[in-house]
Amino acid sequence: MDVDGQSLLVLIVVGLIAGWLANKVVGGFGLGLIGSIAVGIIGAVIGTWLLGVMQISVGVGLVALIIKATIGAIVLLLAVAVVRRV
């Protein structure tokens, strides 16, 4: 897979926005900049997979990618919170 500079920048920005939004929704996670980006990028993978399995479409484009990444990041943070409590 070939990733150019522009795609990498979009991935980082979407990851940052989604990670920050998920952190605000779930709360209790002081992730910092790098942590928010990582959670957002991993959340993008989870959200795209999860919504695909559920056959839910949120559209196309940058806003849809942010929505998918945020949903996935929320799922990820909730899973981490459950594992921390056990």
N, C-alpha and C positions, 0 to 999 in steps of 0.2 A: 504494500500500500504506500503510495507516494503522497506525502503531505507537504504542501507548499507553505510559505510563510503566512499567507493570508488565512488559510484554513486553520493553521495552528493558532493564530491570533483569535479567530472566531471561537475555536474550541476553548481557549483559556477564558475569554470574556463570558461565554455562555456558562462555563463551569463556575466562574466566580459569582455570577448573578444567581444561578440556581442554588449553589451552596449557601449563599447568603440568605436567600429567601427561605430555604429549607431550615436553616438554623433559626430564623425568626419564627417560623411556624412551630417547630418542635421545641426549641428553647433548651437551655441548659448546656449547650456545647460552645465552648470558647475555642473555636477552630483556628482562628487567624486567617491570613490571606491564603497561604499555601494549602491549608486544610480545607478551606471553603472551595478552592479550585478543584482539589482532588475529589471531594465529596460530590461536587457538581458534575465532574467528568464521569465518575463511576455511576452517579445517578442518571446521567444521560443514557448510559448503556442499559441500566436496569429499567428505566422508564420506557425506553423504546421497545425493549423486549416485552415488558409487562403489558403495555398498551397494545402491542401487536398480538400477544396471546389472547387478550380479552377482546380483540377486534374493535378497538376504540380508536377513532381517528380524531386528532385535534387540529388537523390541517397541515399546511406545509409552510416552510419559511423559518425565519429566525425566531419569531414569537412562538411558533409551535415547538421548535427545538428547546426553547427556554422552559415552556410548560412541561414537556416530556422530561427534561432533565430535573426540574424541580420536583415533580411527582416521584421520580426515581430516587432523588436525594432524600426526600421525606421518608420514603420506605426504608432506605438505607439507615438513616439516623434512628428511626423507630426500632429497627432490628438491632442496632448497636445498643440502644437504651435497654432493650429487653435482655440482651446477653449480659450487659453490665450488672443488671439486677439479680441475675441467677447466680 
